[in-house]
Amino acid sequence: MTETRIKHIACIGAGYVGGPTMAVIAQKCPDIKVTVVDISRERIAEWNDSNLDNLPIYEPGLKEVVAEARGRNLFFCTDVEGAIREADMIFISVNTPTKTYGVGKGMAADLKYVELCARQIANVATGNKIVVEKSTLPVRTAQSIRTILDAESNGLQFQVLSNPEFLAEGTAVSDLLNPDRVLIGGSEEEGGQAAVRALVEIYARWVDRSKILTTNIWSSELSKLTANAFLAQRVSSINAISALCEKSGADVDEIARAIGMDSRIGPKFLKASVGFGGSCFQKDILNLVYIARSYGLTEVADYWEQVISMNDYQKRRFAENIVNRLFNTVSGKKIAIMGWAFKKDTNDTRESAAIYVADYLLNEQAELWVYDPKVKAERVYADLDYLNTRGEDENRKLVKVVRDPYEAMQGAHAVAVLTEWDEFKAYDWQRVYDDMKKPAFLFDGRNILDRNKVKALGFEFEAIGYRS
Ligand SMILES: NC(=O)c1ccc[n+]([C@@H]2O[C@H](COP(=O)([O-])OP(=O)(O)OC[C@H]3O[C@@H](n4cnc5c(N)ncnc54)[C@H](O)[C@@H]3O)[C@@H](O)[C@H]2O)c1
């Protein structure tokens, strides 16, 4: 049995997954050269910036890992072909957004970037390669990648593995260092199994072997979609109950504690909120729904689709409530949007609930002042422009992005907390109250503020799943 020892890894895609994942592999395997490539020159320049505060991705602990490995055995560059040629193992870590055109528009994953990678690998490779799907992909994508590679292989041997990434943004580095599990799927032939072993040996440098699961390739691909669907489902489930709490006088946080102590349910992912965001949950569920429908499994598709409907309902409900409480009009009123990132400890804003709440309020002609500790003003405007609800000029006229939280809230009719940043809890809420228009409305979309305290200060306070 010949064992392949990996000496050089390439990763195509230097995004939220490719960057941190490869940084940790490079840190833990100093004898392996890891080259991360991307077509975006700007992103690569940021990864190479000598000031580590300018890395394109903010994740706690990331700059320390990059500082240790970059220039030693971790490299970032735009030479995709060179990296492919040199590598024994190539991770595909490019984006797989929801399709915005053609068949499956709005539902299916757009695999054009993945297919381009497969063709490029096939075209430039001069030796055998192990190709690893790191991107989240529909079940059976490995078959398509394999077909493309084989069609252009010129006699070279390619193995395709599935190794989905389970990191969560905001805790990416600790998730990578201490994963609950690493999942590797490969074909059952000997070549496939040898490739699986080669990848297992890399992770085994720092992950206990009992946590490295090997499965057939379709199970691995489908596990990732299933994991995200289950996680999002828990959020939608508790959010559904939050609406019932607001009507009935029950308190959703108390319910979460009560049910979470049941060891069959467990306490995690039971925090009611304005709704989940992020680049993955919605896209992956839509993809799951699309796949189920394409197999004719209508009930399965409808079941999972409800998770998304409930999330949309929650975001809408939150925004509607702001307008209702502000005497049914927010036109011309200053509202502070605290937090734009989809969750704390990340600068990622993709599908953030804040975008949709802001859009709703802008349709009602509110004047928004946005503060987020990690999100740049250009990003806020780009997110709103992308929706195409109104012109770019109008977005800039109605929305101000500021670097000082107190400036955002000063003179506001209402403050809406949309990201659970820890610093929000530590604000001088007395000062905020004193500086606001009265009645001073405070809407906590993340249930992070001390209710009794802020209510005692005089705020008209609303949280999720709790009747004021
Ligand atoms: N973000 C997460 O938390 C997370 C977690 C687990 C899995 N995933 C999955 O990982 C994949 C990547 O997600 P991400 O958040 O890192 O995306 P991202 O958009 O941050 O990064 C993808 C990068 O790939 C680059 N790229 C696209 N096509 C390319 C090509 N042909 N050659 C070179 N570079 C190319 C883009 O320029 C971009 O920088 C997706 O499938 C996603 O579903 C994401």
The ligand as a Gaussian input file, in Angstrom:
#p B3LYP/6-31G(d) Opt

LIG

0 1
 N      -18.185000      31.575000       5.508000
 C      -18.408000      30.529000       6.283000
 O      -18.606000      30.639000       7.480000
 C      -18.402000      29.153000       5.704000
 C      -18.358000      28.052000       6.559000
 C      -18.324000      26.786000       6.017000
 C      -18.361000      26.623000       4.643000
 N      -18.431000      27.713000       3.818000
 C      -18.434000      27.474000       2.376000
 O      -17.121000      27.708000       1.886000
 C      -17.159000      28.261000       0.558000
 C      -16.419000      29.578000       0.533000
 O      -17.052000      30.487000       1.401000
 P      -16.366000      31.838000       1.855000
 O      -17.255000      32.417000       2.916000
 O      -14.933000      31.596000       2.152000
 O      -16.499000      32.685000       0.493000
 P      -15.748000      34.025000       0.116000
 O      -16.610000      34.716000      -0.872000
 O      -15.313000      34.746000       1.354000
 O      -14.400000      33.536000      -0.603000
 C      -14.361000      32.909000      -1.833000
 C      -13.145000      33.435000      -2.599000
 O      -12.977000      32.656000      -3.780000
 C      -12.458000      33.503000      -4.795000
 N      -12.641000      32.881000      -6.096000
 C      -13.803000      32.630000      -6.752000
 N      -13.558000      31.996000      -7.922000
 C      -12.226000      31.856000      -8.002000
 C      -11.359000      31.267000      -8.977000
 N      -11.854000      30.695000     -10.062000
 N      -10.044000      31.295000      -8.743000
 C       -9.544000      31.871000      -7.624000
 N      -10.306000      32.420000      -6.674000
 C      -11.635000      32.425000      -6.852000
 C      -13.201000      34.800000      -4.590000
 O      -12.517000      35.895000      -5.168000
 C      -13.279000      34.893000      -3.068000
 O      -12.218000      35.653000      -2.515000
 C      -18.645000      28.376000       0.218000
 O      -19.027000      27.226000      -0.486000
 C      -19.310000      28.400000       1.584000
 O      -20.625000      27.882000       1.525000
 C      -18.431000      28.964000       4.330000

